[in-house]
């Protein structure tokens, strides 16, 4: 009986809610001329395709006409933009995602416009 209880407890420790495996995605339109690029960030989606579609939809809602999918993420994602540059980042923490987004943007007067975590 004790072996059964031990196994049950071990299995219970590995139980993960579906939300923990949610997927996020980033889309961006960097062809907007003198305006900051439009972007879309989706979080909490069930799969990569849903996340991609949601990010593209959000980007278009922000006025992007040439939105394109950039990246999926499972934990945190961030977008940095300026009038001529953009960057994105992802990682285990919001700090990592934002630091990578700013670095990719080459610190060209970029500001973090979105940073989301699951």
C-alpha positions as CSV (number, residue, x, y, z in Angstrom):
1,X,0.0,0.0,0.0
2,X,2.8,2.4,0.8
3,X,4.3,2.0,-2.7
4,X,1.0,3.0,-4.3
5,X,0.8,6.1,-2.1
6,X,4.3,7.1,-2.9
7,X,3.7,6.7,-6.6
8,X,0.5,8.7,-6.3
9,X,2.3,11.5,-4.5
10,X,5.1,11.6,-7.1
11,X,2.7,11.7,-10.0
12,X,0.8,14.5,-8.3
13,X,4.0,16.6,-8.0
14,X,4.4,16.4,-11.8
15,X,0.9,17.5,-12.6
16,X,1.0,20.7,-14.7
17,X,-2.0,22.7,-15.6
18,X,-2.7,23.3,-19.3
19,X,-2.0,27.0,-18.9
20,X,1.6,26.3,-18.0
21,X,2.1,25.0,-21.5
22,X,0.4,28.0,-23.2
23,X,2.1,29.5,-26.3
24,X,2.7,33.1,-27.2
25,X,3.8,34.7,-30.4
26,X,4.9,38.1,-31.8
27,X,4.1,39.6,-35.2
28,X,5.4,43.0,-36.5
29,X,5.0,45.3,-39.5
30,X,8.3,47.1,-40.0
31,X,7.2,48.7,-43.3
32,X,5.3,51.7,-41.9
33,X,7.6,54.5,-42.9
34,X,8.1,57.2,-40.4
35,X,5.7,55.7,-37.8
36,X,6.7,53.2,-35.1
37,X,6.1,49.7,-36.4
38,X,2.8,48.1,-35.7
39,X,3.1,44.9,-33.6
40,X,1.0,42.2,-32.1
41,X,1.7,40.0,-29.1
42,X,-0.5,37.0,-28.3
43,X,-0.3,35.0,-25.1
44,X,-2.1,32.1,-23.6
45,X,-2.8,30.2,-26.8
46,X,-3.2,26.5,-27.0
47,X,-0.8,25.9,-29.9
48,X,1.7,27.6,-32.2
49,X,-0.7,28.1,-35.1
50,X,-3.3,29.8,-32.9
51,X,-0.7,32.0,-31.3
52,X,0.7,33.0,-34.7
53,X,-2.8,33.8,-36.1
54,X,-3.6,35.9,-33.0
55,X,-0.4,37.8,-33.1
56,X,-1.0,38.6,-36.8
57,X,-4.6,39.7,-36.0
58,X,-3.4,42.0,-33.2
59,X,-0.8,43.5,-35.4
60,X,-3.4,44.3,-38.1
61,X,-5.7,45.8,-35.5
62,X,-2.8,48.2,-34.6
63,X,-2.8,49.4,-38.2
64,X,-0.2,47.1,-39.7
65,X,-0.8,46.3,-43.3
66,X,2.4,44.1,-43.9
67,X,2.4,42.2,-40.6
68,X,4.6,39.1,-40.5
69,X,5.1,36.5,-37.9
70,X,8.4,36.8,-36.0
71,X,8.6,34.2,-33.1
72,X,6.8,31.9,-30.8
73,X,7.5,31.8,-27.0
74,X,6.5,29.6,-24.1
75,X,7.3,31.8,-21.1
76,X,7.9,35.5,-21.8
77,X,8.1,37.7,-24.9
78,X,8.9,41.4,-25.5
79,X,8.9,43.9,-28.3
80,X,11.0,47.1,-28.5
81,X,10.5,49.7,-31.2
82,X,11.6,53.1,-32.5
83,X,10.6,54.9,-35.7
84,X,13.1,52.9,-37.8
85,X,14.0,49.9,-35.7
86,X,12.5,47.0,-33.8
87,X,13.6,44.1,-31.7
88,X,12.1,41.2,-30.0
89,X,13.1,38.9,-27.2
90,X,11.9,35.9,-25.3
91,X,13.0,33.9,-22.4
92,X,12.3,32.5,-18.9
93,X,11.8,36.0,-17.4
94,X,10.4,39.3,-18.5
95,X,13.7,40.9,-17.7
96,X,15.5,38.5,-20.1
97,X,12.9,39.0,-22.9
98,X,13.1,42.8,-22.6
99,X,16.9,42.9,-22.5
100,X,17.1,40.8,-25.6
101,X,14.5,43.0,-27.4
102,X,16.4,46.1,-26.6
103,X,19.7,44.5,-27.6
104,X,18.2,43.3,-30.9
105,X,16.9,46.8,-31.5
106,X,20.6,47.9,-31.0
107,X,19.4,50.4,-28.4
108,X,18.5,52.8,-31.3
109,X,16.2,55.0,-29.1
110,X,14.0,51.9,-28.8
111,X,11.3,51.5,-26.1
112,X,9.7,48.4,-24.8
113,X,6.1,48.5,-26.1
114,X,5.0,45.0,-25.0
115,X,6.4,42.5,-22.5
116,X,4.2,39.6,-21.6
117,X,4.6,36.4,-19.6
118,X,2.5,33.3,-19.3
